Amino acid sequence: MPLPHVLLSAAVSLDGYLDDTGPERLLLSSPADFDRVDEVRAASDAILIGAGTIRADNPRLLVNSPERRAARLAAGKPEYPLKVTVSGSGELDPAANFWHTGGEKAVYTTDKGAEQARRAGLGADVDIVALGPGALDWRALLEHLHDVRGVRRLMVEGGGTVHTQLLRQGLADELQLVLAPLFVGDPDAPRLFGPGGYQGGRLRLTETRRIEDVVLMRYEPTAPGAGPLASAADRHWLALACELAQLCPPSRTAFSVGAVVVAADGTELARGHSREGGDPVVHAEESALAKLDPADPRLRTATVYSSLEPCARRASRPAPCARLILDAGVRRVVTAWREPDTFVVAADGNGLLSGEGVEVVVLPEFAERAKAPNAHLPG
């Protein structure tokens, strides 16, 4: 299911703390950075914080700039983004600032938590969403925000437990981290990320910016997901495959496809696109895999991203792309679009791969991007 773009936003001390243990909130950002955060909020459809942050900081969580609020209204959006909190217990203070400022509010909780939230006396204008009897399901929460509330861009402002859970589950598309020039040094103070098993590999640094005396760093995850559930990095790499499809020389007799091969640690191993290098019949996956040593041990834990389902039959070469992927030892493929009957009837490359034990993940929300460079083809 499609998910919103999830942006984690936080400011930390040089030794990695979100706050100290004093009675007042520790202000880590500079005035100019607070204004940047206001800009990011204004560009978001929803802002999410954990119930612990409401208890500790009692934030209003608003877009403060009148000009930015006016721009939202002019664009047909609500004056304020949807404000969202999560609470497994449903123990929420109805007097908190969160409930009495801004626009619409929503609580995501468990079945028992929903009962407790209603007993606590939250206003009738608060949308209380129960996600089931067990622990909070973050993927179900994000799917509900996307499908029911229309949230395409979600800004997450904490706290550390929320950030940790989203990053560990591979659901964070972007991390915006501000580093403040001070130390906290108190082992009882809250940290940004807790211990546990995180996704492997290095994150990609996409921006650094000095803002008065703090530094903004923006990162994206790179390590592919594992198994049938797509991670945020899977979406990044599949988007790149769709971009590569735009590079294909147009053809009336073949699809335009892009492909990327990515190691388990997030290292890009190779990329390719249809008809690359002047070869009129080369396919995207074929082109990418041909750039690699077949004995490269990373292939067995790699993921192939292809804008179109790998072909199962072809006339131009002896081996179709699905067979090339199997011969390379790749065990996971992520694709956007099932091959239509334009050139081959009932093509089923995904079925061939699945039948040989390969995990095939289809992300249909990318189908329109994959189809765009093929719009000139019949059907």
Secondary structure, 3 states (H helix, E strand, C coil): CCCCEEEEEEEECCCCECCCCCCCCCCCCCHHHHHHHHHHHHCCCEEEEEHHHHHHHCCCCCCCCHHHHHHHHHCCCCCCCEEEEEECCCCCCCCCHHHCCCCCEEEEECHHHHHHHHHCCCCCCEEEEECCCCCCCHHHHHHHHHHCCCCCEEEECCCHHHHHHHHHCCCCCEEEEEECCCCCCCCCCCECCCCCCCCCCCCEEEEEEEECCEEEEEEECCCCCCCCCCCHHHHHHHHHHHHHHCCCCCCCCCCCCEEEEECCCCCEEEEEECCHHHCCCCCHHHHHHHCCCCCCHHHHHCEEEECCCCCCCCCCCCCCHHHHHHHHCCCEEEECCCCCCCCCCCCCHHHHHHHCCCEEEECHHHHHHHHHHHCCCCC
